[in-house]
């Protein structure tokens, strides 16, 4: 009886996303007798509550049996808000382990992150780099969708496994077809910036750019239209000093956050050029679910405010 009850409860480690931090989340799954039901507790937002239907279809389309029992999912800690589809994989694994269809012995040393499609395939999402940083600090490996595993593998000392679908991951946990960790990628800056040699003449302005880049100073470019102010500003990232390890990690995490886990994995200093009609929240971040603004996304690079006098006075005040 004790063994039967032990199989009905499982715990999977995952990660939430709060800004550029990835606090730990325990996905606890319990199967009990009674009328069939599927409940998720622990401050789940709408996208997390909708995972019920995604998980059910993914399990059935991966040739597993969906238990016809009362299923309770607890996302702990309960007071931490959880959003997005990043917990789909952990919820599905919790149900399969609690129902005895997949062994849970190899899940204690791993953390799982990923959104499930209805056919059981894993979809990329934001926060892979932040989760890899946090998982490596805890000494655990991180299981991610194949599409974003390469980006997370650039985090030094991280052990990242990329899975294409739920069935492939379950074969790994069964020991039938182990997944090889993604080879560690170099955390190296990509030097494909626009080149300062494109600027003809402008000796004084070029000298000012070099001084500003060397000392980390601000620049104010003033002049009539067509004199090359925007061209000069766009060439500034290419002459900034090489990125430090910390700057490279923050830049990689910001790019991952902004691109929602998709897009190229190039590592370069950002150049942000917001329009003068941008709101204060767009410039410095904010919202009901706080998101980074242009000032944060330009961290380690260049924030170019073209037509500076045209910006709203309130925006200039919050920037100041």
C-alpha positions in Angstrom: 0.0 0.0 0.0 2.9 2.4 0.8 4.5 1.7 -2.5 1.2 2.3 -4.3 0.8 5.7 -2.6 4.4 6.6 -3.4 3.8 6.1 -7.1 0.8 8.5 -7.0 2.9 11.4 -6.0 5.8 13.0 -8.0 7.9 16.1 -7.7 9.6 17.8 -10.8 12.0 20.7 -10.6 11.4 23.7 -12.9 12.0 27.4 -13.1 9.8 30.5 -13.3 10.9 33.8 -14.9 11.0 37.1 -13.0 12.8 39.7 -15.0 16.3 38.2 -15.5 16.1 35.8 -12.6 14.7 32.3 -12.6 13.4 31.3 -9.2 12.9 27.6 -8.6 9.5 26.0 -8.8 8.5 22.5 -7.6 5.8 20.9 -9.8 4.1 18.5 -7.4 1.6 16.0 -8.9 -0.9 13.9 -6.9 -3.3 11.3 -8.3 -6.2 10.3 -6.1 -9.5 8.3 -6.4 -12.7 10.1 -7.1 -14.4 11.7 -10.0 -12.0 12.6 -12.8 -10.7 16.1 -12.5 -7.6 18.2 -13.4 -6.8 21.0 -11.0 -3.7 23.3 -11.0 -3.0 25.4 -7.9 -0.2 27.8 -6.9 -1.0 31.1 -8.5 -1.2 30.0 -12.1 -1.9 32.6 -14.7 -4.2 32.0 -17.7 -1.6 30.5 -19.9 -0.6 28.0 -17.1 -4.3 27.0 -16.5 -4.7 26.4 -20.2 -1.9 23.8 -20.0 -4.5 21.2 -19.0 -5.7 20.8 -22.5 -2.2 21.0 -24.1 -0.8 18.4 -21.6 -3.8 16.0 -22.1 -3.4 16.0 -25.9 0.4 15.8 -25.8 0.3 12.7 -23.5 -2.3 10.9 -25.7 -0.5 11.8 -29.0 2.8 10.5 -27.5 1.1 7.1 -27.1 0.7 7.2 -23.3 -2.4 6.8 -21.3 -4.0 9.8 -19.6 -5.1 8.7 -16.1 -8.8 8.8 -15.6 -8.4 10.0 -12.0 -8.4 13.1 -9.9 -5.2 15.0 -10.7 -3.9 17.8 -8.5 -0.9 19.9 -9.6 0.7 22.2 -7.1 3.2 24.8 -8.3 5.3 25.7 -5.2 6.0 28.1 -3.8 2.4 29.1 -3.9 2.9 32.9 -3.5 5.1 33.2 -6.7 3.2 34.2 -9.8 3.7 31.8 -12.7 3.0 32.6 -16.3 3.5 31.2 -19.8 3.6 27.7 -21.1 7.0 26.9 -19.6 5.6 24.4 -17.1 3.8 22.2 -19.6 6.7 19.7 -19.8 7.0 19.4 -16.0 3.3 18.9 -15.6 3.2 16.2 -18.2 6.2 14.4 -16.7 4.7 14.6 -13.3 1.5 12.9 -14.5 3.4 10.2 -16.3 5.6 9.5 -13.3 2.8 9.6 -10.7 0.8 7.1 -12.9 3.8 4.8 -13.1 4.2 5.1 -16.9 7.7 6.6 -16.7 10.3 6.0 -14.0 11.1 9.1 -11.9 14.6 8.1 -10.7 16.5 10.2 -13.2 14.4 13.4 -12.8 15.9 14.4 -9.4 19.1 15.7 -10.9 17.4 17.6 -13.7 15.2 20.7 -14.2 12.6 20.7 -16.9 11.3 23.7 -19.0 9.3 23.8 -22.2 5.9 24.4 -23.8 4.1 21.4 -25.3 2.3 21.4 -28.6 -0.7 19.2 -29.1 1.3 16.5 -30.9 3.8 16.3 -28.0 6.6 18.3 -29.6 8.4 20.9 -27.5 8.2 24.6 -28.4 10.9 27.2 -27.4 10.1 30.1 -25.0 11.9 32.9 -23.2 14.1 32.5 -20.1 16.4 29.6 -21.2 19.6 31.4 -20.5 18.4 32.6 -17.1 17.3 29.1 -16.2 20.6 27.6 -17.3 22.5 30.1 -15.1 20.3 29.2 -12.1 20.4 25.4 -12.8 24.2 25.3 -13.1 24.5 27.2 -9.8 22.4 24.4 -8.2 24.4 21.6 -9.8 21.5 20.3 -11.9 21.3 19.7 -15.6 18.6 21.5 -17.6 16.2 19.8 -20.1 14.9 22.3 -22.7 13.3 22.2 -26.2 15.8 21.5 -28.9 15.2 24.9 -30.5 16.6 26.9 -27.5 19.1 24.4 -26.1 22.0 25.8 -28.1 21.5 29.3 -26.6 21.5 27.9 -23.1 24.6 25.8 -23.7 26.6 29.1 -24.0 26.3 29.6 -20.3 29.6 28.4 -18.7 29.4 25.2 -16.7 25.8 24.5 -17.7 24.7 21.0 -18.6 21.9 21.3 -21.2 19.9 18.5 -22.8 17.7 19.3 -25.8 14.6 17.3 -26.5 12.5 17.5 -29.6 9.3 16.0 -28.1 7.8 14.3 -25.0 8.3 10.8 -26.4 12.0 11.3 -27.0 12.5 12.6 -23.4 10.6 9.7 -21.9 12.8 7.3 -23.9 15.8 9.1 -22.2 14.3 8.8 -18.8 13.5 5.1 -19.4 17.2 4.5 -20.4 16.1 3.3 -23.8 17.6 6.1 -25.9 19.8 8.5 -23.8 20.0 12.1 -24.9 23.5 13.5 -25.3 24.1 16.9 -23.6 24.4 19.8 -26.0 28.1 20.6 -26.6 29.2 23.7 -24.7 29.4 26.7 -27.0 31.9 29.5 -26.6 30.7 32.7 -24.9 32.4 34.8 -27.5 31.3 38.2 -28.9 30.3 38.3 -32.6 32.2 41.1 -34.4 29.9 41.8 -37.3 29.1 45.4 -36.3 28.7 48.3 -38.8 32.2 49.6 -39.5 33.4 53.1 -38.7 35.3 53.1 -42.0 32.0 53.8 -43.8 32.2 57.4 -42.4 34.1 59.6 -44.9 35.8 62.6 -43.3 34.3 63.9 -40.0 37.7 63.7 -38.2 36.5 65.7 -35.2 33.3 63.6 -34.8 35.3 60.3 -35.2 37.7 61.4 -32.5 34.8 62.2 -30.2 33.4 58.7 -30.8 36.7 57.1 -30.0 37.0 59.1 -26.7 33.4 58.3 -25.7 33.9 54.6 -26.5 37.2 54.4 -24.6 35.9 56.2 -21.5 32.2 55.1 -21.5 31.0 58.7 -21.9 27.7 60.1 -23.2 27.5 61.9 -26.6 25.3 64.7 -27.9 25.4 65.0 -31.7 24.1 68.3 -33.0 23.8 69.4 -36.6 21.5 69.9 -39.6 19.9 66.9 -41.3 22.1 64.8 -43.6 25.4 65.5 -41.8 25.8 61.9 -40.7 24.7 61.9 -37.0 22.8 58.7 -37.2 25.5 57.0 -39.3 28.1 58.0 -36.7 26.0 56.8 -33.8 25.3 53.4 -35.4 29.1 52.8 -35.7 29.7 53.3 -32.0 29.0 49.7 -30.8 31.8 48.4 -33.2 34.5 50.4 -31.4 33.4 49.7 -27.8 35.9 47.6 -25.8 35.4 43.7 -25.9 32.6 42.4 -23.7 33.5 41.0 -20.2 32.1 37.6 -19.2 29.4 39.3 -17.1 28.4 41.7 -19.8 28.2 38.8 -22.3 25.9 36.8 -20.0 23.6 39.7 -19.4 23.4 40.5 -23.1 22.6 36.9 -23.9 19.9 36.8 -21.3 18.4 40.1 -22.5 18.4 38.9 -26.1 16.7 35.6 -25.1 14.1 37.5 -23.1 13.3 39.9 -25.9 13.2 37.3 -28.7 11.0 34.8 -26.6 13.7 32.1 -27.0 13.7 32.3 -30.8 16.1 33.9 -33.3 19.8 33.9 -33.8 22.2 33.3 -30.9 24.6 36.1 -32.0 26.3 37.8 -29.1 26.9 41.5 -29.7 26.6 44.9 -28.0 23.0 46.2 -28.6 22.1 49.3 -30.5 18.7 50.6 -29.6 17.0 53.4 -31.5 13.5 54.1 -30.1 11.2 56.5 -31.9 10.5 59.8 -30.3 6.8 58.8 -29.9 7.8 56.0 -27.5 6.0 56.0 -24.1 7.8 56.1 -20.7 7.1 52.4 -20.1 8.6 51.6 -23.5 11.8 53.5 -22.6 12.4 52.4 -19.0 10.2 49.3 -18.7 7.1 48.6 -16.6 3.6 47.2 -17.0 1.4 45.0 -14.9 3.9 42.2 -15.7 7.1 44.2 -15.8 9.1 44.0 -19.0 12.4 45.6 -19.8 12.4 48.9 -21.6 14.8 50.3 -24.2 17.2 51.5 -21.5 17.5 47.9 -20.2 17.7 46.3 -23.6 20.5 48.7 -24.5 22.6 47.6 -21.4 26.2 47.2 -22.4 25.7 48.9 -25.7 24.2 52.1 -27.1 20.9 53.8 -26.5 20.4 56.3 -29.4 17.7 58.9 -28.9 17.3 60.4 -32.4 15.5 63.8 -32.6 16.0 64.2 -28.8 13.9 67.5 -28.5 10.9 65.7 -30.0 10.6 63.2 -27.1 7.8 63.7 -24.6 9.0 65.8 -21.6 7.8 63.1 -19.1 9.9 60.5 -21.0 13.0 62.7 -20.8 12.4 63.2 -17.1 12.1 59.5 -16.3 15.2 58.8 -18.4 17.1 61.5 -16.5 
